[in-house]
Amino acid sequence: MSATSYATIDRSRLAELTAREETHLNAETKGSGRMFERAQKSLSSGVASSYQLRDPWPIYLERGEGAYVWDVDGNRMIDYHNGFGSMVQGHAHPAITKAVTERISKGTHFAAPTEDAVVVAEELQRRWGLPLWRYVNSGSEATMDAIRIARAHTGRDTIMKIFGSYHGHHDYVMVSIGVPYGQIGDRDNLASLPYGEGIPQSVANMTVPVPFNDIDAMESRILRLIREDRKPACVIMEAAMMNLGVILPEPGYLEAVRELTRQHGILLIVDEVKTGICIAPGGATSKYGLEPDLVTLAKALGGGLPSGAIGGTEEALSTVTNGKVYQVGTYNGNPLVMAAARANLLEVMTADAYAHLDALNEHLLKGCEAVIARYNLPGYAVGIGSKGCVTFSPSKVVDYESFKANQDGEVSDLAWLYNMNRGIFMTPGREEEWTLSITHTLEDCDQFIRVFDEMARDLTS
Ligand SMILES: Cc1ncc(COP(=O)(O)O)c(C=O)c1O
């Protein structure tokens, strides 16, 4: 279908609907408004993390159960946000609740290893086919440590990442994300741009970005870095880009990255913080048949508790094993987290659970595609495992540049408002995707599709 054959979005109609929906949401979330007033007096901007900000106020939640969450105003919503993709098990899953409850009365922290830490590592080993594991407490810690391990292994400082990819909030990787379209620059020579203040340019300069899905650009940049005596220690990337909605790898791309990095002795870190437990038992690594040197996990690993892990080959982790790299942390392998992770992996995220997620997502994606076709909207539905989104773009998005050039952020914002006003708690921001949980049902998916249909009809009528 050519771009010109799509329905034209009337911008004044879009603005009118957006204003109407915002007014409605504000009226329905007055308790959140009051909480915000109070919170600002003690929490900077009233939130625990800047990613929880929203204008005019964030929606403060009270509880969650299964596929549902309740906000402080008592609004019940089907949760498609799921803690930025951490709660693929659904809220308060009985098996995880039981494991945590049993553990809590036996002591919650020793900074000494427990059997659960071994069991979890054995299961991760089985799922990812990587022999050695270590724990951390978040995705940022996982990528930070993995990069240090890669630097130690190779004796090199420079690292390579994908332009626009998010790998956490430490200085090594808060580079070249969130850049306005006009400032992206030359794709063969993308700049190392600190994301926000407080990140030294000298640190950012050690992180070299390249576009996703473009093996030629990666190769030529690596060759140039070699000529400049700055060969990278590692390439860190998500197998499917998950912070621009969902961008899947083009056929052959991941294999080519593996071949290229191997050829040059550059470690490949597959960041599975988002994809890890959510898209297949062994994450993107198993789904795409990858052979990474290191993988990073977090989010859904801990069943709702702060968790993270690094897995690797014996060779890649040799500097940890021989004590040259200090991979440390007081709370690493915390017993409560390990008890939750054990129940999560062994009892909850089973083969049946993944089959259920696949079936739900297929239903949801098909339903969204049908709406897009019915109203001739410029966009498409895309997803994998428990994750997906509607990308409002007349052409396929393959990397950061095409996302920024084509995504209709205003329609994305309107979709978020329609969802929130109709019982669907959706991840905020134009870049996020949905995460289903195993407690979602086909009816829950139908509700999402109905709301999308209503928005599409209102927008095009
Ligand atoms: C791919 C990826 N890596 C790392 C992180 C950082 O994880 P955390 O927020 O737990 O530090 C995120 C967070 O969204 C992520 O999406």
The ligand as an SDF file (V2000), in Angstrom:
LIG
                    3D

 16 16  0  0  0  0  0  0  0  0999 V2000
   17.0010   -3.0840   27.0040 C   0  0  0  0  0  0  0  0  0  0  0  0
   17.1640   -2.4850   28.3570 C   0  0  0  0  0  0  0  0  0  0  0  0
   18.3430   -2.6020   28.9930 N   0  0  0  0  0  0  0  0  0  0  0  0
   18.5280   -2.0900   30.2200 C   0  0  0  0  0  0  0  0  0  0  0  0
   17.5230   -1.4100   30.8630 C   0  0  0  0  0  0  0  0  0  0  0  0
   17.7480   -0.8420   32.2230 C   0  0  0  0  0  0  0  0  0  0  0  0
   17.0480   -1.5840   33.1800 O   0  0  0  0  0  0  0  0  0  0  0  0
   16.7270   -0.9610   34.5970 P   0  0  0  0  0  0  0  0  0  0  0  0
   15.7050    0.0860   34.4010 O   0  0  0  0  0  0  0  0  0  0  0  0
   16.2460   -2.1480   35.4000 O   0  0  0  0  0  0  0  0  0  0  0  0
   17.9840   -0.4190   35.1570 O   0  0  0  0  0  0  0  0  0  0  0  0
   16.2860   -1.2660   30.2380 C   0  0  0  0  0  0  0  0  0  0  0  0
   15.1830   -0.5480   30.9010 C   0  0  0  0  0  0  0  0  0  0  0  0
   14.1700   -0.2280   30.3540 O   0  0  0  0  0  0  0  0  0  0  0  0
   16.0990   -1.8140   28.9440 C   0  0  0  0  0  0  0  0  0  0  0  0
   14.9420   -1.6780   28.2900 O   0  0  0  0  0  0  0  0  0  0  0  0
  1  2  1  0
  2  3  1  0
  2 15  2  0
  3  4  2  0
  4  5  1  0
  5  6  1  0
  5 12  2  0
  6  7  1  0
  7  8  1  0
  8  9  2  0
  8 10  1  0
  8 11  1  0
 12 13  1  0
 12 15  1  0
 13 14  2  0
 15 16  1  0
M  END
$$$$
